[in-house]
Amino acid sequence: VVFRGVPYAASPTGEKRWRPPQPVPSWSGVRDAVAFGAIAPQDISAERLAKRGLTMSEDCLTLNIWTPAADDQRRPVLVFLHGG
């Protein structure tokens, strides 16, 4: 089971740019977590991204979560944040 594009902080755009991260605004109902979030801006061609179905944006503070099953079992968690 995969949950894609789950936000872990509010969008760091506009007046929030270069500021400490803010909590994610709450949402109502079920969040559709089937699409990967945008990747952080970097030196890569937009054409290469489009071929992979990816987008680039400063609004990129999301997680992709893989789990062997969607049940009530407690499971260990590994979080990997690359150095950029």
matplotlib code that plots the C-alpha trace (Angstrom):
import matplotlib.pyplot as plt

x = [0.0, 1.4, 0.2, 1.7, 2.0, 1.1, 2.0, 4.1, 4.2, 2.3, 3.2, 6.4, 5.4, 4.5, 5.0, 6.0, 9.1, 12.4, 10.4, 10.3, 7.8, 4.2, 1.7, -0.4, -3.9, -6.5, -8.8, -12.2, -13.1, -10.6, -7.5, -6.7, -3.1, -2.6, -0.4, 3.2, 3.8, 6.0, 9.8, 11.9, 13.3, 16.6, 18.7, 16.8, 14.9, 11.1, 10.9, 12.6, 10.2, 7.2, 8.2, 8.2, 4.9, 6.6, 6.4, 8.7, 7.6, 8.6, 5.4, 7.1, 6.9, 5.2, 5.9, 5.4, 4.7, 5.0, 3.5, 3.1, -0.6, -3.3, -4.4, -4.2, -0.9, 1.9, 4.9, 8.4, 8.9, 12.0, 12.2, 14.9, 15.6, 18.2, 20.9, 19.8]
y = [0.0, 3.4, 6.9, 9.5, 13.3, 13.5, 17.0, 17.4, 21.2, 24.1, 25.2, 27.4, 29.8, 33.5, 35.2, 31.9, 31.6, 31.4, 31.2, 28.3, 25.6, 26.0, 23.2, 21.8, 23.3, 20.7, 19.2, 17.6, 14.2, 11.7, 13.0, 11.4, 10.2, 8.6, 11.1, 11.9, 15.5, 17.9, 17.6, 20.5, 22.8, 21.6, 21.6, 19.0, 19.5, 19.9, 17.5, 14.7, 15.3, 15.3, 11.9, 10.5, 12.2, 14.5, 18.2, 20.6, 23.3, 25.1, 23.5, 20.2, 19.4, 16.0, 12.4, 9.2, 6.4, 2.7, 0.0, -3.7, -3.5, -1.0, -2.5, -1.5, -3.2, -1.1, -1.0, 0.4, 3.6, 4.8, 8.4, 9.3, 13.0, 13.3, 16.0, 17.8]
z = [0.0, -0.9, 0.3, -2.1, -1.7, 2.0, 3.1, 6.3, 6.3, 4.7, 1.3, 1.6, -1.1, -1.3, 2.1, 3.7, 1.4, 3.4, 6.7, 9.2, 8.2, 9.3, 10.2, 7.4, 7.3, 8.2, 5.6, 5.8, 4.5, 3.1, 1.5, -1.9, -1.6, -5.0, -6.8, -6.0, -4.9, -6.8, -6.4, -5.2, -7.9, -9.3, -12.5, -14.5, -17.8, -17.6, -20.5, -18.5, -15.6, -17.9, -19.3, -15.8, -14.9, -12.3, -11.7, -10.0, -7.5, -4.3, -2.9, -2.4, 1.3, 1.0, 2.0, 0.1, 2.5, 1.7, 4.1, 3.6, 4.6, 5.6, 8.9, 12.6, 13.2, 14.7, 12.4, 12.6, 10.6, 8.7, 7.6, 5.1, 4.2, 1.5, 1.8, -1.4]

ax = plt.figure().add_subplot(projection="3d")
ax.plot(x, y, z, "-o")
ax.set_aspect("equal")
plt.show()
